[in-house]
Amino acid sequence: MIFSTPTHFTPGTKNINPLPTKAFWFLFRKNELLVVQNNIAEGVDVPYTSNLNDIGVSIEVSQFIGHHEGKPCYTAEISEKTETSDIFFWSGLRALFGQINDELFSISGRALQITDWYRSHQYCGRCGTRNNLKDGERCLACPSCEQLHYPRLAPAMMVMIQKEKEFLLARSPHFLPGMYSALAGFSEPGETLEETVHREVYEEVGIRITNLRYFSSQPWPFPHSLMIAFHADYKSGEIDIDPKEIEDARWFNINELPERLPSTISIARKLIDATLGKLRNM
């Protein structure tokens, strides 16, 4: 399971009037989500309640984000100083992977991105006036200069390059020790995604690629990226890393894998596993 559109979730932006009697509440303290212990295999849940006072929190602004299994969902940020009852606790999303229902996990990623956007854009970047949320649209509007502020989204490419039965993986100096992953990089203004892939590959490892094929995409709420993954074939060149971006890069095969691969939560791991599966069947 990775962050994706859950099957039983319907996104929404228009507030419900009157307010529903009960709802899922995705409540954040900075980037930590408030969850409650459940009785199923020691897992956790998102609070589903009609009264936030039962949790011990108060909020100033909430945003409707859709319905999960027909039940309304809201997200909001609360004060860092808030103290909740003993049955609730705070957790980062990565730590919740495997503990919380898969669909609630995906919705949590969406809620975090929306909450982070609102936190970062409460005031107009053009004139400094406090923005207002627009009902029915995921947008903050300035009442003074009428500037519109939509959620920020940073498109980033990821590519798995194959040369016969070998594939290229690299490691950033920011990775955990021994971990290698597929090449990745952000799009620049005016670029197509395909142009981004070719540019990033050449800049980071000095090789040329061909036969670029779309693989999949994944919203990545850390804090607001959209990962677009590709397969590609090696065309020419020798590995020549950019030391500002890459600590090491090399060709691997199914019999010689890195000590550590990315977490199964990530599209990088899904991309690597798909390549490994293909090579094992060759």
Secondary structure, 3 states (H helix, E strand, C coil): CCCCCCCCEEECCCCCCCCCCCEEEEEEECCEEEEEECCCCCCEECCEECCHHHCCCCCCCEEEEEEECCEEEEEEECCCCCCCCCCEEEEEHHHHCCCECHHHHHHHHHHHHHHHHHHHCCECCCCCCECEECCCCCCEECCCCCCEECCCCEEEEEEEEEECCEEEEEECCCCCCCECECEEEECCCCCCHHHHHHHHHHHHHCCEEEEEEEEEEEEECCCCEEEEEEEEEEEECCCCCCCCCCCEEEEEECCECCCECCCCCCHHHHHHHHHHHHHHCC
